[in-house]
Amino acid sequence: YNNLGTLYASTGKLNEAETCLLKALKLGFISADSYFNLGAIYELSGRYDLAKQYYYKCLNVNSGYVQASERLMEIAQREQGSKNK
């Protein structure tokens, strides 16, 4: 399910990707990539709170996952920018 979810995400089928990645996690396939990909899907769909949750889960599995840290910083900057307007 993880690979299928990644394939769906790469083709822009975000709902299908989300379903597959969540199923992979439910079946016990815990990986930093799965969490990161779910975070990216939620970020792309504007669900920033969920995106942050999954980026943090990614970092809990692999604290050196640079892309997750970068996405969290980007979301924080975006949120800060919208507060200053």
N, CA, C and O atoms as a Maestro MAE file, in Angstrom:
{
 s_m_m2io_version
 :::
 2.0.0
}

f_m_ct {
 s_m_title
 :::
 protein
 m_atom[340] {
  # First column is atom index #
  i_m_mmod_type
  r_m_x_coord
  r_m_y_coord
  r_m_z_coord
  i_m_residue_number
  s_m_chain_name
  s_m_pdb_residue_name
  s_m_pdb_atom_name
  i_m_atomic_number
  :::
  1 25 0.809 -1.207 0.000 1 A "TYR " " N  " 7
  2 3 0.000 0.000 0.000 1 A "TYR " " CA " 6
  3 2 0.851 1.269 0.000 1 A "TYR " " C  " 6
  4 15 0.462 2.291 -0.565 1 A "TYR " " O  " 8
  5 25 2.003 1.189 0.634 2 A "ASN " " N  " 7
  6 3 2.875 2.354 0.669 2 A "ASN " " CA " 6
  7 2 3.329 2.742 -0.736 2 A "ASN " " C  " 6
  8 15 3.261 3.911 -1.116 2 A "ASN " " O  " 8
  9 25 3.789 1.767 -1.499 3 A "ASN " " N  " 7
  10 3 4.249 2.060 -2.860 3 A "ASN " " CA " 6
  11 2 3.110 2.551 -3.746 3 A "ASN " " C  " 6
  12 15 3.293 3.463 -4.552 3 A "ASN " " O  " 8
  13 25 1.940 1.948 -3.596 4 A "LEU " " N  " 7
  14 3 0.785 2.376 -4.380 4 A "LEU " " CA " 6
  15 2 0.394 3.810 -4.009 4 A "LEU " " C  " 6
  16 15 0.065 4.616 -4.879 4 A "LEU " " O  " 8
  17 25 0.434 4.117 -2.716 5 A "GLY " " N  " 7
  18 3 0.128 5.470 -2.268 5 A "GLY " " CA " 6
  19 2 1.098 6.487 -2.842 5 A "GLY " " C  " 6
  20 15 0.702 7.579 -3.248 5 A "GLY " " O  " 8
  21 25 2.366 6.122 -2.873 6 A "THR " " N  " 7
  22 3 3.383 7.008 -3.443 6 A "THR " " CA " 6
  23 2 3.148 7.210 -4.931 6 A "THR " " C  " 6
  24 15 3.310 8.317 -5.444 6 A "THR " " O  " 8
  25 25 2.769 6.149 -5.621 7 A "LEU " " N  " 7
  26 3 2.467 6.251 -7.048 7 A "LEU " " CA " 6
  27 2 1.271 7.165 -7.287 7 A "LEU " " C  " 6
  28 15 1.313 8.033 -8.159 7 A "LEU " " O  " 8
  29 25 0.214 6.972 -6.519 8 A "TYR " " N  " 7
  30 3 -0.957 7.848 -6.656 8 A "TYR " " CA " 6
  31 2 -0.578 9.311 -6.403 8 A "TYR " " C  " 6
  32 15 -1.009 10.203 -7.134 8 A "TYR " " O  " 8
  33 25 0.220 9.549 -5.377 9 A "ALA " " N  " 7
  34 3 0.626 10.920 -5.057 9 A "ALA " " CA " 6
  35 2 1.404 11.545 -6.205 9 A "ALA " " C  " 6
  36 15 1.225 12.722 -6.517 9 A "ALA " " O  " 8
  37 25 2.264 10.758 -6.828 10 A "SER " " N  " 7
  38 3 3.080 11.291 -7.923 10 A "SER " " CA " 6
  39 2 2.255 11.623 -9.162 10 A "SER " " C  " 6
  40 15 2.698 12.386 -10.020 10 A "SER " " O  " 8
  41 25 1.060 11.051 -9.253 11 A "THR " " N  " 7
  42 3 0.189 11.337 -10.398 11 A "THR " " CA " 6
  43 2 -0.931 12.308 -10.035 11 A "THR " " C  " 6
  44 15 -1.841 12.544 -10.830 11 A "THR " " O  " 8
  45 25 -0.855 12.877 -8.811 12 A "GLY " " N  " 7
  46 3 -1.829 13.881 -8.407 12 A "GLY " " CA " 6
  47 2 -3.134 13.326 -7.872 12 A "GLY " " C  " 6
  48 15 -4.074 14.088 -7.643 12 A "GLY " " O  " 8
  49 25 -3.217 12.026 -7.667 13 A "LYS " " N  " 7
  50 3 -4.432 11.410 -7.125 13 A "LYS " " CA " 6
  51 2 -4.314 11.376 -5.601 13 A "LYS " " C  " 6
  52 15 -4.031 10.338 -5.003 13 A "LYS " " O  " 8
  53 25 -4.539 12.543 -4.995 14 A "LEU " " N  " 7
  54 3 -4.245 12.704 -3.576 14 A "LEU " " CA " 6
  55 2 -5.177 11.908 -2.672 14 A "LEU " " C  " 6
  56 15 -4.730 11.372 -1.658 14 A "LEU " " O  " 8
  57 25 -6.458 11.817 -3.012 15 A "ASN " " N  " 7
  58 3 -7.390 11.048 -2.175 15 A "ASN " " CA " 6
  59 2 -7.010 9.577 -2.145 15 A "ASN " " C  " 6
  60 15 -7.006 8.946 -1.088 15 A "ASN " " O  " 8
  61 25 -6.690 9.036 -3.317 16 A "GLU " " N  " 7
  62 3 -6.291 7.633 -3.399 16 A "GLU " " CA " 6
  63 2 -4.967 7.408 -2.659 16 A "GLU " " C  " 6
  64 15 -4.791 6.400 -1.975 16 A "GLU " " O  " 8
  65 25 -4.044 8.356 -2.804 17 A "ALA " " N  " 7
  66 3 -2.757 8.257 -2.121 17 A "ALA " " CA " 6
  67 2 -2.956 8.248 -0.607 17 A "ALA " " C  " 6
  68 15 -2.361 7.437 0.102 17 A "ALA " " O  " 8
  69 25 -3.787 9.146 -0.129 18 A "GLU " " N  " 7
  70 3 -4.059 9.218 1.310 18 A "GLU " " CA " 6
  71 2 -4.625 7.890 1.820 18 A "GLU " " C  " 6
  72 15 -4.183 7.374 2.846 18 A "GLU " " O  " 8
  73 25 -5.592 7.350 1.105 19 A "THR " " N  " 7
  74 3 -6.207 6.084 1.506 19 A "THR " " CA " 6
  75 2 -5.176 4.967 1.602 19 A "THR " " C  " 6
  76 15 -5.150 4.227 2.585 19 A "THR " " O  " 8
  77 25 -4.335 4.845 0.595 20 A "CYS " " N  " 7
  78 3 -3.326 3.781 0.582 20 A "CYS " " CA " 6
  79 2 -2.291 3.959 1.679 20 A "CYS " " C  " 6
  80 15 -1.927 2.992 2.348 20 A "CYS " " O  " 8
  81 25 -1.817 5.171 1.870 21 A "LEU " " N  " 7
  82 3 -0.786 5.410 2.882 21 A "LEU " " CA " 6
  83 2 -1.325 5.190 4.289 21 A "LEU " " C  " 6
  84 15 -0.627 4.646 5.144 21 A "LEU " " O  " 8
  85 25 -2.563 5.609 4.535 22 A "LEU " " N  " 7
  86 3 -3.167 5.359 5.840 22 A "LEU " " CA " 6
  87 2 -3.353 3.863 6.076 22 A "LEU " " C  " 6
  88 15 -3.158 3.375 7.189 22 A "LEU " " O  " 8
  89 25 -3.729 3.141 5.029 23 A "LYS " " N  " 7
  90 3 -3.896 1.691 5.149 23 A "LYS " " CA " 6
  91 2 -2.550 1.026 5.448 23 A "LYS " " C  " 6
  92 15 -2.476 0.115 6.273 23 A "LYS " " O  " 8
  93 25 -1.493 1.481 4.780 24 A "ALA " " N  " 7
  94 3 -0.159 0.927 5.036 24 A "ALA " " CA " 6
  95 2 0.218 1.117 6.508 24 A "ALA " " C  " 6
  96 15 0.741 0.201 7.142 24 A "ALA " " O  " 8
  97 25 -0.050 2.308 7.046 25 A "LEU " " N  " 7
  98 3 0.261 2.570 8.453 25 A "LEU " " CA " 6
  99 2 -0.587 1.693 9.367 25 A "LEU " " C  " 6
  100 15 -0.093 1.155 10.358 25 A "LEU " " O  " 8
  101 25 -1.867 1.555 9.028 26 A "LYS " " N  " 7
  102 3 -2.773 0.734 9.834 26 A "LYS " " CA " 6
  103 2 -2.318 -0.725 9.863 26 A "LYS " " C  " 6
  104 15 -2.489 -1.414 10.869 26 A "LYS " " O  " 8
  105 25 -1.741 -1.191 8.759 27 A "LEU " " N  " 7
  106 3 -1.262 -2.571 8.671 27 A "LEU " " CA " 6
  107 2 0.116 -2.755 9.307 27 A "LEU " " C  " 6
  108 15 0.663 -3.858 9.310 27 A "LEU " " O  " 8
  109 25 0.670 -1.668 9.845 28 A "GLY " " N  " 7
  110 3 1.927 -1.775 10.566 28 A "GLY " " CA " 6
  111 2 3.163 -1.391 9.777 28 A "GLY " " C  " 6
  112 15 4.281 -1.546 10.269 28 A "GLY " " O  " 8
  113 25 2.983 -0.892 8.563 29 A "PHE " " N  " 7
  114 3 4.131 -0.440 7.773 29 A "PHE " " CA " 6
  115 2 4.460 0.986 8.194 29 A "PHE " " C  " 6
  116 15 3.993 1.951 7.590 29 A "PHE " " O  " 8
  117 25 5.268 1.100 9.235 30 A "ILE " " N  " 7
  118 3 5.628 2.408 9.785 30 A "ILE " " CA " 6
  119 2 6.957 2.818 9.165 30 A "ILE " " C  " 6
  120 15 7.974 2.148 9.343 30 A "ILE " " O  " 8
  121 25 6.932 3.926 8.439 31 A "SER " " N  " 7
  122 3 8.170 4.439 7.865 31 A "SER " " CA " 6
  123 2 8.125 5.954 7.831 31 A "SER " " C  " 6
  124 15 7.058 6.561 7.740 31 A "SER " " O  " 8
  125 25 9.289 6.545 7.904 32 A "ALA " " N  " 7
  126 3 9.390 8.002 7.817 32 A "ALA " " CA " 6
  127 2 8.829 8.481 6.479 32 A "ALA " " C  " 6
  128 15 8.174 9.521 6.416 32 A "ALA " " O  " 8
  129 25 9.084 7.724 5.414 33 A "ASP " " N  " 7
  130 3 8.587 8.115 4.092 33 A "ASP " " CA " 6
  131 2 7.062 8.148 4.048 33 A "ASP " " C  " 6
  132 15 6.476 9.062 3.468 33 A "ASP " " O  " 8
  133 25 6.425 7.160 4.654 34 A "SER " " N  " 7
  134 3 4.954 7.146 4.680 34 A "SER " " CA " 6
  135 2 4.413 8.373 5.387 34 A "SER " " C  " 6
  136 15 3.500 9.037 4.895 34 A "SER " " O  " 8
  137 25 4.987 8.671 6.552 35 A "TYR " " N  " 7
  138 3 4.542 9.855 7.288 35 A "TYR " " CA " 6
  139 2 4.824 11.130 6.499 35 A "TYR " " C  " 6
  140 15 3.982 12.026 6.443 35 A "TYR " " O  " 8
  141 25 5.997 11.212 5.895 36 A "PHE " " N  " 7
  142 3 6.322 12.404 5.114 36 A "PHE " " CA " 6
  143 2 5.357 12.563 3.943 36 A "PHE " " C  " 6
  144 15 4.858 13.659 3.687 36 A "PHE " " O  " 8
  145 25 5.097 11.466 3.235 37 A "ASN " " N  " 7
  146 3 4.193 11.551 2.081 37 A "ASN " " CA " 6
  147 2 2.791 11.967 2.491 37 A "ASN " " C  " 6
  148 15 2.148 12.740 1.781 37 A "ASN " " O  " 8
  149 25 2.306 11.469 3.622 38 A "LEU " " N  " 7
  150 3 0.999 11.911 4.103 38 A "LEU " " CA " 6
  151 2 1.036 13.395 4.460 38 A "LEU " " C  " 6
  152 15 0.096 14.130 4.158 38 A "LEU " " O  " 8
  153 25 2.101 13.830 5.092 39 A "GLY " " N  " 7
  154 3 2.235 15.260 5.394 39 A "GLY " " CA " 6
  155 2 2.190 16.097 4.133 39 A "GLY " " C  " 6
  156 15 1.539 17.141 4.099 39 A "GLY " " O  " 8
  157 25 2.873 15.647 3.104 40 A "ALA " " N  " 7
  158 3 2.895 16.391 1.843 40 A "ALA " " CA " 6
  159 2 1.507 16.438 1.209 40 A "ALA " " C  " 6
  160 15 1.093 17.473 0.686 40 A "ALA " " O  " 8
  161 25 0.793 15.320 1.256 41 A "ILE " " N  " 7
  162 3 -0.567 15.276 0.703 41 A "ILE " " CA " 6
  163 2 -1.465 16.264 1.442 41 A "ILE " " C  " 6
  164 15 -2.209 17.023 0.821 41 A "ILE " " O  " 8
  165 25 -1.389 16.250 2.767 42 A "TYR " " N  " 7
  166 3 -2.214 17.174 3.549 42 A "TYR " " CA " 6
  167 2 -1.804 18.625 3.311 42 A "TYR " " C  " 6
  168 15 -2.658 19.511 3.266 42 A "TYR " " O  " 8
  169 25 -0.532 18.868 3.160 43 A "GLU " " N  " 7
  170 3 -0.082 20.240 2.876 43 A "GLU " " CA " 6
  171 2 -0.600 20.705 1.521 43 A "GLU " " C  " 6
  172 15 -1.088 21.827 1.390 43 A "GLU " " O  " 8
  173 25 -0.493 19.846 0.520 44 A "LEU " " N  " 7
  174 3 -0.972 20.212 -0.816 44 A "LEU " " CA " 6
  175 2 -2.474 20.495 -0.839 44 A "LEU " " C  " 6
  176 15 -2.954 21.316 -1.621 44 A "LEU " " O  " 8
  177 25 -3.203 19.801 0.030 45 A "SER " " N  " 7
  178 3 -4.648 20.000 0.063 45 A "SER " " CA " 6
  179 2 -5.075 21.069 1.070 45 A "SER " " C  " 6
  180 15 -6.265 21.245 1.332 45 A "SER " " O  " 8
  181 25 -4.089 21.784 1.633 46 A "GLY " " N  " 7
  182 3 -4.389 22.901 2.524 46 A "GLY " " CA " 6
  183 2 -4.744 22.503 3.943 46 A "GLY " " C  " 6
  184 15 -5.207 23.340 4.718 46 A "GLY " " O  " 8
  185 25 -4.539 21.252 4.299 47 A "ARG " " N  " 7
  186 3 -4.833 20.784 5.657 47 A "ARG " " CA " 6
  187 2 -3.531 20.823 6.468 47 A "ARG " " C  " 6
  188 15 -2.918 19.794 6.754 47 A "ARG " " O  " 8
  189 25 -3.138 22.042 6.824 48 A "TYR " " N  " 7
  190 3 -1.827 22.271 7.419 48 A "TYR " " CA " 6
  191 2 -1.661 21.644 8.797 48 A "TYR " " C  " 6
  192 15 -0.564 21.200 9.135 48 A "TYR " " O  " 8
  193 25 -2.715 21.595 9.599 49 A "ASP " " N  " 7
  194 3 -2.593 20.981 10.915 49 A "ASP " " CA " 6
  195 2 -2.264 19.493 10.789 49 A "ASP " " C  " 6
  196 15 -1.405 18.978 11.504 49 A "ASP " " O  " 8
  197 25 -2.952 18.812 9.877 50 A "LEU " " N  " 7
  198 3 -2.646 17.401 9.640 50 A "LEU " " CA " 6
  199 2 -1.258 17.239 9.035 50 A "LEU " " C  " 6
  200 15 -0.530 16.310 9.388 50 A "LEU " " O  " 8
  201 25 -0.891 18.126 8.134 51 A "ALA " " N  " 7
  202 3 0.445 18.063 7.532 51 A "ALA " " CA " 6
  203 2 1.512 18.126 8.615 51 A "ALA " " C  " 6
  204 15 2.456 17.335 8.613 51 A "ALA " " O  " 8
  205 25 1.361 19.068 9.539 52 A "LYS " " N  " 7
  206 3 2.343 19.207 10.616 52 A "LYS " " CA " 6
  207 2 2.393 17.948 11.475 52 A "LYS " " C  " 6
  208 15 3.473 17.496 11.854 52 A "LYS " " O  " 8
  209 25 1.234 17.385 11.781 53 A "GLN " " N  " 7
  210 3 1.196 16.157 12.581 53 A "GLN " " CA " 6
  211 2 2.031 15.058 11.940 53 A "GLN " " C  " 6
  212 15 2.818 14.388 12.609 53 A "GLN " " O  " 8
  213 25 1.847 14.882 10.632 54 A "TYR " " N  " 7
  214 3 2.549 13.793 9.964 54 A "TYR " " CA " 6
  215 2 4.019 14.115 9.722 54 A "TYR " " C  " 6
  216 15 4.845 13.202 9.706 54 A "TYR " " O  " 8
  217 25 4.364 15.369 9.536 55 A "TYR " " N  " 7
  218 3 5.783 15.718 9.445 55 A "TYR " " CA " 6
  219 2 6.474 15.451 10.780 55 A "TYR " " C  " 6
  220 15 7.607 14.971 10.806 55 A "TYR " " O  " 8
  221 25 5.794 15.763 11.898 56 A "TYR " " N  " 7
  222 3 6.380 15.469 13.210 56 A "TYR " " CA " 6
  223 2 6.512 13.963 13.434 56 A "TYR " " C  " 6
  224 15 7.499 13.504 14.007 56 A "TYR " " O  " 8
  225 25 5.523 13.199 12.985 57 A "LYS " " N  " 7
  226 3 5.609 11.741 13.108 57 A "LYS " " CA " 6
  227 2 6.792 11.220 12.288 57 A "LYS " " C  " 6
  228 15 7.501 10.310 12.717 57 A "LYS " " O  " 8
  229 25 6.993 11.795 11.129 58 A "CYS " " N  " 7
  230 3 8.130 11.441 10.291 58 A "CYS " " CA " 6
  231 2 9.429 11.670 11.055 58 A "CYS " " C  " 6
  232 15 10.318 10.819 11.051 58 A "CYS " " O  " 8
  233 25 9.532 12.818 11.705 59 A "LEU " " N  " 7
  234 3 10.746 13.146 12.451 59 A "LEU " " CA " 6
  235 2 10.910 12.271 13.691 59 A "LEU " " C  " 6
  236 15 12.034 12.041 14.137 59 A "LEU " " O  " 8
  237 25 9.807 11.781 14.251 60 A "ASN " " N  " 7
  238 3 9.913 10.855 15.383 60 A "ASN " " CA " 6
  239 2 10.524 9.528 14.950 60 A "ASN " " C  " 6
  240 15 11.229 8.879 15.724 60 A "ASN " " O  " 8
  241 25 10.253 9.129 13.717 61 A "VAL " " N  " 7
  242 3 10.822 7.888 13.188 61 A "VAL " " CA " 6
  243 2 12.266 8.117 12.740 61 A "VAL " " C  " 6
  244 15 13.136 7.271 12.950 61 A "VAL " " O  " 8
  245 25 12.503 9.272 12.119 62 A "ASN " " N  " 7
  246 3 13.839 9.598 11.596 62 A "ASN " " CA " 6
  247 2 14.103 11.083 11.832 62 A "ASN " " C  " 6
  248 15 13.697 11.930 11.036 62 A "ASN " " O  " 8
  249 25 14.777 11.382 12.919 63 A "SER " " N  " 7
  250 3 15.003 12.782 13.298 63 A "SER " " CA " 6
  251 2 15.862 13.537 12.290 63 A "SER " " C  " 6
  252 15 15.906 14.766 12.321 63 A "SER " " O  " 8
  253 25 16.534 12.834 11.411 64 A "GLY " " N  " 7
  254 3 17.381 13.479 10.408 64 A "GLY " " CA " 6
  255 2 16.705 13.673 9.064 64 A "GLY " " C  " 6
  256 15 17.378 13.961 8.074 64 A "GLY " " O  " 8
  257 25 15.398 13.523 9.006 65 A "TYR " " N  " 7
  258 3 14.654 13.642 7.745 65 A "TYR " " CA " 6
  259 2 14.522 15.133 7.410 65 A "TYR " " C  " 6
  260 15 13.573 15.796 7.827 65 A "TYR " " O  " 8
  261 25 15.480 15.632 6.660 66 A "VAL " " N  " 7
  262 3 15.627 17.067 6.404 66 A "VAL " " CA " 6
  263 2 14.392 17.662 5.732 66 A "VAL " " C  " 6
  264 15 13.972 18.765 6.082 66 A "VAL " " O  " 8
  265 25 13.812 16.953 4.784 67 A "GLN " " N  " 7
  266 3 12.669 17.495 4.061 67 A "GLN " " CA " 6
  267 2 11.489 17.765 4.998 67 A "GLN " " C  " 6
  268 15 10.770 18.748 4.814 67 A "GLN " " O  " 8
  269 25 11.284 16.911 5.991 68 A "ALA " " N  " 7
  270 3 10.189 17.134 6.939 68 A "ALA " " CA " 6
  271 2 10.444 18.400 7.747 68 A "ALA " " C  " 6
  272 15 9.532 19.197 7.963 68 A "ALA " " O  " 8
  273 25 11.673 18.584 8.188 69 A "SER " " N  " 7
  274 3 12.016 19.805 8.921 69 A "SER " " CA " 6
  275 2 11.812 21.038 8.055 69 A "SER " " C  " 6
  276 15 11.300 22.055 8.523 69 A "SER " " O  " 8
  277 25 12.207 20.948 6.802 70 A "GLU " " N  " 7
  278 3 12.044 22.078 5.878 70 A "GLU " " CA " 6
  279 2 10.571 22.404 5.665 70 A "GLU " " C  " 6
  280 15 10.197 23.576 5.636 70 A "GLU " " O  " 8
  281 25 9.732 21.382 5.515 71 A "ARG " " N  " 7
  282 3 8.304 21.624 5.292 71 A "ARG " " CA " 6
  283 2 7.671 22.250 6.534 71 A "ARG " " C  " 6
  284 15 6.820 23.132 6.422 71 A "ARG " " O  " 8
  285 25 8.089 21.791 7.719 72 A "LEU " " N  " 7
  286 3 7.562 22.380 8.945 72 A "LEU " " CA " 6
  287 2 7.944 23.850 9.056 72 A "LEU " " C  " 6
  288 15 7.127 24.673 9.470 72 A "LEU " " O  " 8
  289 25 9.174 24.185 8.693 73 A "MET " " N  " 7
  290 3 9.601 25.590 8.722 73 A "MET " " CA " 6
  291 2 8.802 26.418 7.722 73 A "MET " " C  " 6
  292 15 8.406 27.545 8.019 73 A "MET " " O  " 8
  293 25 8.566 25.860 6.542 74 A "GLU " " N  " 7
  294 3 7.788 26.568 5.513 74 A "GLU " " CA " 6
  295 2 6.360 26.828 5.988 74 A "GLU " " C  " 6
  296 15 5.833 27.926 5.808 74 A "GLU " " O  " 8
  297 25 5.742 25.827 6.590 75 A "ILE " " N  " 7
  298 3 4.376 26.011 7.103 75 A "ILE " " CA " 6
  299 2 4.367 27.056 8.207 75 A "ILE " " C  " 6
  300 15 3.480 27.908 8.242 75 A "ILE " " O  " 8
  301 25 5.341 27.004 9.110 76 A "ALA " " N  " 7
  302 3 5.412 27.979 10.202 76 A "ALA " " CA " 6
  303 2 5.569 29.396 9.656 76 A "ALA " " C  " 6
  304 15 4.935 30.327 10.152 76 A "ALA " " O  " 8
  305 25 6.412 29.561 8.638 77 A "GLN " " N  " 7
  306 3 6.587 30.881 8.026 77 A "GLN " " CA " 6
  307 2 5.291 31.342 7.360 77 A "GLN " " C  " 6
  308 15 4.922 32.512 7.462 77 A "GLN " " O  " 8
  309 25 4.611 30.442 6.690 78 A "ARG " " N  " 7
  310 3 3.340 30.780 6.032 78 A "ARG " " CA " 6
  311 2 2.309 31.201 7.069 78 A "ARG " " C  " 6
  312 15 1.590 32.181 6.876 78 A "ARG " " O  " 8
  313 25 2.238 30.453 8.178 79 A "GLU " " N  " 7
  314 3 1.286 30.786 9.238 79 A "GLU " " CA " 6
  315 2 1.646 32.107 9.883 79 A "GLU " " C  " 6
  316 15 0.762 32.915 10.172 79 A "GLU " " O  " 8
  317 25 2.917 32.341 10.112 80 A "GLN " " N  " 7
  318 3 3.356 33.602 10.702 80 A "GLN " " CA " 6
  319 2 3.044 34.771 9.783 80 A "GLN " " C  " 6
  320 15 2.611 35.830 10.239 80 A "GLN " " O  " 8
  321 25 3.263 34.580 8.491 81 A "GLY " " N  " 7
  322 3 2.976 35.617 7.503 81 A "GLY " " CA " 6
  323 2 1.493 35.972 7.462 81 A "GLY " " C  " 6
  324 15 1.131 37.140 7.320 81 A "GLY " " O  " 8
  325 25 0.647 34.969 7.584 82 A "SER " " N  " 7
  326 3 -0.793 35.239 7.530 82 A "SER " " CA " 6
  327 2 -1.276 35.918 8.808 82 A "SER " " C  " 6
  328 15 -2.287 36.620 8.782 82 A "SER " " O  " 8
  329 25 -0.569 35.721 9.934 83 A "LYS " " N  " 7
  330 3 -0.920 36.406 11.171 83 A "LYS " " CA " 6
  331 2 -0.537 37.874 11.124 83 A "LYS " " C  " 6
  332 15 -1.170 38.711 11.767 83 A "LYS " " O  " 8
  333 25 0.517 38.188 10.347 84 A "ASN " " N  " 7
  334 3 1.011 39.563 10.289 84 A "ASN " " CA " 6
  335 2 0.230 40.422 9.307 84 A "ASN " " C  " 6
  336 15 0.458 41.629 9.227 84 A "ASN " " O  " 8
  337 25 -0.669 39.830 8.572 85 A "LYS " " N  " 7
  338 3 -1.427 40.615 7.574 85 A "LYS " " CA " 6
  339 2 -2.624 41.272 8.169 85 A "LYS " " C  " 6
  340 15 -3.362 41.963 7.467 85 A "LYS " " O  " 8
  :::
 }
 m_bond[339] {
  # First column is bond index #
  i_m_from
  i_m_to
  i_m_order
  :::
  1 1 2 1
  2 2 3 1
  3 3 4 2
  4 3 5 1
  5 5 6 1
  6 6 7 1
  7 7 8 2
  8 7 9 1
  9 9 10 1
  10 10 11 1
  11 11 12 2
  12 11 13 1
  13 13 14 1
  14 14 15 1
  15 15 16 2
  16 15 17 1
  17 17 18 1
  18 18 19 1
  19 19 20 2
  20 19 21 1
  21 21 22 1
  22 22 23 1
  23 23 24 2
  24 23 25 1
  25 25 26 1
  26 26 27 1
  27 27 28 2
  28 27 29 1
  29 29 30 1
  30 30 31 1
  31 31 32 2
  32 31 33 1
  33 33 34 1
  34 34 35 1
  35 35 36 2
  36 35 37 1
  37 37 38 1
  38 38 39 1
  39 39 40 2
  40 39 41 1
  41 41 42 1
  42 42 43 1
  43 43 44 2
  44 43 45 1
  45 45 46 1
  46 46 47 1
  47 47 48 2
  48 47 49 1
  49 49 50 1
  50 50 51 1
  51 51 52 2
  52 51 53 1
  53 53 54 1
  54 54 55 1
  55 55 56 2
  56 55 57 1
  57 57 58 1
  58 58 59 1
  59 59 60 2
  60 59 61 1
  61 61 62 1
  62 62 63 1
  63 63 64 2
  64 63 65 1
  65 65 66 1
  66 66 67 1
  67 67 68 2
  68 67 69 1
  69 69 70 1
  70 70 71 1
  71 71 72 2
  72 71 73 1
  73 73 74 1
  74 74 75 1
  75 75 76 2
  76 75 77 1
  77 77 78 1
  78 78 79 1
  79 79 80 2
  80 79 81 1
  81 81 82 1
  82 82 83 1
  83 83 84 2
  84 83 85 1
  85 85 86 1
  86 86 87 1
  87 87 88 2
  88 87 89 1
  89 89 90 1
  90 90 91 1
  91 91 92 2
  92 91 93 1
  93 93 94 1
  94 94 95 1
  95 95 96 2
  96 95 97 1
  97 97 98 1
  98 98 99 1
  99 99 100 2
  100 99 101 1
  101 101 102 1
  102 102 103 1
  103 103 104 2
  104 103 105 1
  105 105 106 1
  106 106 107 1
  107 107 108 2
  108 107 109 1
  109 109 110 1
  110 110 111 1
  111 111 112 2
  112 111 113 1
  113 113 114 1
  114 114 115 1
  115 115 116 2
  116 115 117 1
  117 117 118 1
  118 118 119 1
  119 119 120 2
  120 119 121 1
  121 121 122 1
  122 122 123 1
  123 123 124 2
  124 123 125 1
  125 125 126 1
  126 126 127 1
  127 127 128 2
  128 127 129 1
  129 129 130 1
  130 130 131 1
  131 131 132 2
  132 131 133 1
  133 133 134 1
  134 134 135 1
  135 135 136 2
  136 135 137 1
  137 137 138 1
  138 138 139 1
  139 139 140 2
  140 139 141 1
  141 141 142 1
  142 142 143 1
  143 143 144 2
  144 143 145 1
  145 145 146 1
  146 146 147 1
  147 147 148 2
  148 147 149 1
  149 149 150 1
  150 150 151 1
  151 151 152 2
  152 151 153 1
  153 153 154 1
  154 154 155 1
  155 155 156 2
  156 155 157 1
  157 157 158 1
  158 158 159 1
  159 159 160 2
  160 159 161 1
  161 161 162 1
  162 162 163 1
  163 163 164 2
  164 163 165 1
  165 165 166 1
  166 166 167 1
  167 167 168 2
  168 167 169 1
  169 169 170 1
  170 170 171 1
  171 171 172 2
  172 171 173 1
  173 173 174 1
  174 174 175 1
  175 175 176 2
  176 175 177 1
  177 177 178 1
  178 178 179 1
  179 179 180 2
  180 179 181 1
  181 181 182 1
  182 182 183 1
  183 183 184 2
  184 183 185 1
  185 185 186 1
  186 186 187 1
  187 187 188 2
  188 187 189 1
  189 189 190 1
  190 190 191 1
  191 191 192 2
  192 191 193 1
  193 193 194 1
  194 194 195 1
  195 195 196 2
  196 195 197 1
  197 197 198 1
  198 198 199 1
  199 199 200 2
  200 199 201 1
  201 201 202 1
  202 202 203 1
  203 203 204 2
  204 203 205 1
  205 205 206 1
  206 206 207 1
  207 207 208 2
  208 207 209 1
  209 209 210 1
  210 210 211 1
  211 211 212 2
  212 211 213 1
  213 213 214 1
  214 214 215 1
  215 215 216 2
  216 215 217 1
  217 217 218 1
  218 218 219 1
  219 219 220 2
  220 219 221 1
  221 221 222 1
  222 222 223 1
  223 223 224 2
  224 223 225 1
  225 225 226 1
  226 226 227 1
  227 227 228 2
  228 227 229 1
  229 229 230 1
  230 230 231 1
  231 231 232 2
  232 231 233 1
  233 233 234 1
  234 234 235 1
  235 235 236 2
  236 235 237 1
  237 237 238 1
  238 238 239 1
  239 239 240 2
  240 239 241 1
  241 241 242 1
  242 242 243 1
  243 243 244 2
  244 243 245 1
  245 245 246 1
  246 246 247 1
  247 247 248 2
  248 247 249 1
  249 249 250 1
  250 250 251 1
  251 251 252 2
  252 251 253 1
  253 253 254 1
  254 254 255 1
  255 255 256 2
  256 255 257 1
  257 257 258 1
  258 258 259 1
  259 259 260 2
  260 259 261 1
  261 261 262 1
  262 262 263 1
  263 263 264 2
  264 263 265 1
  265 265 266 1
  266 266 267 1
  267 267 268 2
  268 267 269 1
  269 269 270 1
  270 270 271 1
  271 271 272 2
  272 271 273 1
  273 273 274 1
  274 274 275 1
  275 275 276 2
  276 275 277 1
  277 277 278 1
  278 278 279 1
  279 279 280 2
  280 279 281 1
  281 281 282 1
  282 282 283 1
  283 283 284 2
  284 283 285 1
  285 285 286 1
  286 286 287 1
  287 287 288 2
  288 287 289 1
  289 289 290 1
  290 290 291 1
  291 291 292 2
  292 291 293 1
  293 293 294 1
  294 294 295 1
  295 295 296 2
  296 295 297 1
  297 297 298 1
  298 298 299 1
  299 299 300 2
  300 299 301 1
  301 301 302 1
  302 302 303 1
  303 303 304 2
  304 303 305 1
  305 305 306 1
  306 306 307 1
  307 307 308 2
  308 307 309 1
  309 309 310 1
  310 310 311 1
  311 311 312 2
  312 311 313 1
  313 313 314 1
  314 314 315 1
  315 315 316 2
  316 315 317 1
  317 317 318 1
  318 318 319 1
  319 319 320 2
  320 319 321 1
  321 321 322 1
  322 322 323 1
  323 323 324 2
  324 323 325 1
  325 325 326 1
  326 326 327 1
  327 327 328 2
  328 327 329 1
  329 329 330 1
  330 330 331 1
  331 331 332 2
  332 331 333 1
  333 333 334 1
  334 334 335 1
  335 335 336 2
  336 335 337 1
  337 337 338 1
  338 338 339 1
  339 339 340 2
  :::
 }
}
